[in-house]
Amino acid sequence: MADRRYCRHIAFVCTGILCGITLAVNIGASKKTSSSLVDAKSQDCENVSKLVTPTEGEQRGRAHYIGGIATDAKGYVYVTEGALATVAKLDPSGKIIARFGRSPKGIGRYDKIGGIAVGADGNIYVMYNLWQSKIAKLNSQGEQVAEWSLCVSGDDADTYPTSIALDKEDHVYVSSGPTEVVQKYDTSGKLLAKWGSRTGKEQWMPGPLVVDSKGNVYVHDVYNACIRKYTPSGESAGIILSPKKSGLNFPGGLAIDANDNLYVSDLQFIRRFDCNGKPLGKWDAGKEAFLATLLAVSRSGDVYVCEGVYNVIHFSSSGKVMGRWTNLDE
């Protein structure tokens, strides 16, 4: 029992450190960001071969990191770029097709940017201005069409969104570690449901979350180093993955494929399970992916792993390395 408690707390600390690095980079980058925002339709999209190509002025005092990663129905990959406070759209080879939210001066619109999710209709949902808990909805061309703030009243006054996911009807799910809640919204930002509480009997910390084709929600409980399952109505269906039940060590990122199989980054491994927690295999992603916290899976089964907070490794469904993308190769 003592060993399991130790593992849980180490996982909590390690994940917290990585989240803290991301948060610190956010805050540091925001100090150099212009306060003027461009119109959502005034996009500066460009074709480049690297994730980030900031100008000399942008590099000064601005750190590089990736805040979120997602794929769409056509296999394109989207990442949120902390260095530019923008969203980059890439093809599977890593070539940037477009960059959304960039002003003519290169300063991004989406300050303190975080998680990202893409709907079946191509709409993009981005968490940004995280201390104020903002969600931006962009169309497939990168034009902002809606925006809303998360529930920030009462016990949720310091809501800091941790992860974002969509179901097949494009309902928006957001986890918040500090307030220990999961919230569900419609596409216009209306709050539909909420579960969890910091005053609950059992302490937990909701981190990455995904939704399967039936509307079940899977949440990585960072504090207890496990994956919890919830019904579409938000009722607990129990813990399906844990160190004791599944042999997990320090789970980090969480993703789901078109067949409702779950992918969990665990130390340097990527583990795959069915939606009930049955092991389906694993592969060694290498030391560069150690404690990766961001995962995405395309409809074809390709897996994208964010190494720490900087780079992305592209794997085939069998675990073969297809490519590495970096935003540090100036």
C-alpha positions in Angstrom: 0.0 0.0 0.0 2.8 2.4 0.9 4.5 1.7 -2.5 1.2 2.5 -4.3 0.7 5.7 -2.4 4.3 6.7 -3.2 3.8 6.0 -6.9 0.6 8.1 -6.9 2.3 11.0 -5.3 5.4 10.9 -7.6 3.1 10.8 -10.6 1.2 13.8 -9.2 4.4 15.7 -8.6 6.0 14.8 -12.0 2.8 15.8 -13.9 2.5 18.9 -11.8 6.1 19.9 -12.7 5.4 19.5 -16.4 2.2 21.5 -16.1 4.1 24.1 -14.1 6.7 24.4 -16.8 4.0 25.0 -19.4 2.3 27.5 -17.1 5.5 29.3 -16.4 6.3 29.5 -20.1 2.8 30.9 -20.7 3.3 33.6 -18.1 6.8 34.4 -19.3 5.7 34.6 -22.9 2.7 36.8 -22.1 4.9 39.5 -20.6 6.2 40.2 -24.1 2.9 40.0 -25.9 1.2 43.1 -27.3 -2.1 44.0 -25.7 -3.7 44.8 -29.0 -5.6 41.9 -30.7 -6.3 41.6 -34.4 -9.6 40.9 -35.9 -10.3 37.2 -36.2 -10.6 37.4 -40.0 -7.2 39.1 -40.4 -5.1 36.0 -40.5 -1.5 35.7 -41.5 -1.3 32.1 -42.7 1.9 30.9 -44.1 3.6 27.8 -45.5 6.8 26.9 -43.6 8.7 23.8 -42.8 9.0 24.2 -39.1 6.6 24.4 -36.2 7.7 27.9 -35.1 9.7 30.5 -37.0 9.5 33.6 -34.8 11.3 36.8 -35.7 14.3 37.9 -33.8 12.1 40.3 -31.8 9.7 37.5 -31.0 12.4 35.2 -29.8 13.7 37.7 -27.3 12.2 36.7 -24.0 9.7 34.3 -25.5 9.9 30.6 -24.8 8.9 27.7 -27.1 6.4 25.2 -26.1 3.4 23.2 -27.4 0.2 23.7 -25.3 -2.1 21.2 -27.1 -2.3 18.8 -30.0 -5.3 17.3 -31.9 -6.2 15.7 -35.3 -9.1 16.2 -37.6 -11.2 13.8 -39.7 -8.9 14.3 -42.7 -5.7 13.5 -40.8 -4.4 17.0 -40.4 -2.6 17.8 -37.1 -3.2 20.9 -35.0 -0.9 22.3 -32.3 -1.1 25.3 -30.2 2.1 27.3 -30.2 3.1 29.1 -27.0 5.9 31.0 -28.6 3.5 32.8 -31.0 0.2 32.3 -29.2 -1.2 30.8 -32.4 -2.7 27.6 -33.8 -0.6 25.7 -36.5 -2.2 23.2 -38.9 0.1 20.6 -40.3 -0.1 17.7 -42.7 1.0 14.2 -41.5 4.6 14.9 -42.7 4.9 17.9 -40.4 4.6 20.6 -43.0 2.6 23.6 -41.7 -0.3 24.3 -44.0 -1.6 27.3 -42.1 -1.2 29.3 -39.0 -4.3 30.9 -37.4 -4.6 33.9 -35.2 -1.4 35.7 -36.1 -1.3 39.5 -36.6 0.8 41.3 -39.2 3.4 41.9 -36.5 3.7 38.3 -35.7 2.2 38.5 -32.2 -0.4 35.9 -31.6 -4.1 36.5 -30.8 -4.4 33.6 -28.3 -2.3 34.6 -25.3 -1.6 31.8 -22.7 -2.8 29.2 -25.2 -3.5 25.6 -24.1 -5.5 22.6 -25.2 -7.1 22.1 -28.5 -9.9 19.9 -30.1 -11.3 19.6 -33.6 -14.9 18.6 -34.4 -16.2 16.4 -37.1 -17.4 19.6 -38.9 -13.9 21.0 -38.9 -14.5 23.6 -36.2 -11.6 24.1 -33.9 -11.9 24.7 -30.1 -9.0 26.3 -28.3 -8.4 27.0 -24.6 -6.6 30.4 -24.1 -6.1 33.2 -21.7 -6.1 30.4 -19.2 -6.2 32.5 -16.0 -9.5 33.9 -17.3 -10.6 30.5 -18.6 -11.5 31.3 -22.2 -12.6 29.0 -25.0 -12.4 30.2 -28.6 -14.3 28.5 -31.4 -12.8 28.8 -34.9 -14.1 27.6 -38.2 -12.1 25.4 -40.5 -10.5 28.4 -42.1 -9.2 29.6 -38.7 -11.7 32.5 -38.4 -13.1 32.9 -34.8 -16.8 32.5 -34.8 -17.5 32.3 -31.0 -15.9 32.7 -27.6 -17.0 32.1 -24.0 -15.6 31.9 -20.5 -15.9 28.8 -18.4 -18.0 28.8 -15.2 -16.1 31.1 -12.9 -18.5 31.8 -10.1 -18.6 30.5 -6.5 -16.2 27.5 -5.9 -15.0 27.7 -9.5 -13.7 31.3 -9.2 -10.1 30.2 -10.0 -11.0 27.7 -12.7 -7.9 26.9 -14.8 -8.7 24.6 -17.7 -6.5 21.6 -18.0 -7.8 19.7 -21.1 -10.5 19.9 -23.7 -12.3 17.2 -25.7 -15.4 16.8 -27.9 -18.0 14.1 -28.4 -19.5 13.0 -31.7 -22.1 15.8 -31.4 -19.4 18.3 -30.7 -20.3 18.9 -27.1 -17.3 20.5 -25.4 -15.8 18.9 -22.3 -13.3 20.7 -20.2 -11.4 19.5 -17.2 -10.1 21.8 -14.4 -7.5 20.4 -12.1 -7.5 23.3 -9.5 -11.3 23.0 -9.0 -11.5 19.3 -9.5 -14.4 19.5 -11.9 -15.3 18.4 -15.4 -17.7 20.7 -17.4 -19.8 20.0 -20.5 -20.9 22.8 -22.9 -22.8 23.0 -26.1 -21.1 24.5 -29.2 -22.3 28.0 -28.2 -20.9 27.9 -24.7 -24.0 27.0 -22.7 -23.1 24.9 -19.6 -25.0 21.6 -19.8 -23.5 19.6 -17.0 -20.7 19.6 -14.4 -19.4 16.9 -12.0 -16.7 16.7 -9.4 -15.9 19.1 -6.6 -12.9 20.2 -4.6 -15.1 19.6 -1.5 -15.8 16.0 -2.5 -15.0 13.0 -0.3 -12.2 11.8 -2.4 -9.4 14.1 -3.6 -8.7 14.0 -7.3 -7.1 16.1 -10.0 -8.7 15.8 -13.5 -6.2 16.2 -16.3 -6.4 14.9 -19.9 -9.8 13.7 -20.9 -11.3 12.0 -24.0 -14.8 10.9 -25.1 -15.7 7.7 -26.9 -18.3 7.2 -29.6 -21.0 6.4 -27.1 -20.5 9.5 -25.1 -18.6 8.0 -22.2 -15.9 10.2 -20.7 -12.4 9.1 -19.6 -10.4 11.3 -17.4 -6.8 11.0 -16.2 -6.9 11.5 -12.4 -3.4 12.9 -12.0 -3.5 12.8 -8.2 -4.4 9.1 -8.0 -2.5 8.1 -11.1 -5.5 6.4 -12.7 -8.0 6.7 -15.5 -11.7 7.2 -14.5 -14.7 6.4 -16.7 -17.9 8.4 -16.6 -21.2 7.8 -18.3 -22.6 10.4 -20.7 -24.7 11.8 -17.8 -21.5 12.3 -15.7 -22.1 9.3 -13.3 -19.0 7.5 -12.3 -18.4 4.1 -13.9 -15.3 3.4 -11.8 -11.6 3.3 -12.3 -10.7 1.3 -15.4 -6.9 1.9 -15.5 -4.6 2.1 -12.5 -1.1 0.9 -11.3 -2.8 -2.0 -9.4 -5.2 -3.1 -12.2 -3.2 -2.2 -15.3 0.4 -2.1 -14.4 0.7 1.6 -15.1 3.6 3.5 -13.6 3.3 7.2 -14.2 0.5 7.8 -16.7 0.6 11.2 -18.5 -1.2 11.9 -21.8 -4.5 10.3 -22.8 -6.0 9.8 -26.3 -8.6 7.7 -28.0 -8.9 6.3 -31.6 -11.9 5.7 -33.9 -12.4 2.3 -32.4 -12.6 3.6 -28.9 -9.3 2.2 -27.9 -7.4 4.3 -25.3 -3.8 5.4 -25.5 -1.8 6.3 -22.4 1.7 7.6 -22.2 3.5 5.9 -19.3 7.1 6.8 -18.6 8.7 6.3 -22.1 6.0 3.8 -23.2 2.8 4.3 -25.2 0.2 1.8 -23.9 -3.0 0.8 -25.7 -6.2 -0.5 -24.0 -9.8 -1.1 -25.0 -12.5 1.0 -23.5 -12.9 -1.4 -20.6 -9.2 -1.4 -19.7 -8.1 -4.6 -21.4 -4.4 -4.3 -22.5 -3.9 -4.3 -26.3 -0.2 -3.7 -26.5 2.5 -1.1 -25.9 5.7 0.2 -27.5 8.8 2.0 -26.3 8.6 5.6 -27.5 12.2 6.3 -26.4 13.7 8.5 -23.7 12.8 11.6 -25.6 9.1 10.9 -24.9 9.7 10.3 -21.2 6.7 11.6 -19.2 5.0 12.9 -22.3 1.7 14.7 -21.4 0.2 15.3 -24.8 -1.2 12.7 -27.2 -3.4 12.6 -30.2 -4.5 9.8 -32.5 -5.7 10.2 -36.1 -8.6 8.2 -37.7 -6.0 6.1 -39.5 -4.5 5.1 -36.1 -1.3 7.3 -36.3 -0.2 8.5 -32.9 1.3 11.9 -32.2 3.3 12.3 -29.0 4.5 15.6 -27.6 8.0 15.2 -26.0 7.7 17.1 -22.8 6.6 20.6 -23.9 8.7 21.1 -27.1 8.7 18.5 -29.9 6.3 16.0 -31.6 7.0 12.4 -32.6 4.8 10.8 -35.2 4.2 7.0 -34.9 2.4 4.6 -37.1 -0.4 2.5 -35.5 2.2 -0.2 -34.9 4.6 2.1 -33.1 7.1 2.8 -35.9 8.6 6.2 -35.9 7.3 8.1 -39.0 8.9 11.5 -38.2 10.0 14.0 -35.6 9.0 17.7 -35.7 10.7 20.3 -33.7 10.2 24.0 -33.0 13.8 24.5 -31.9 15.6 23.9 -35.2 16.2 27.5 -36.1 
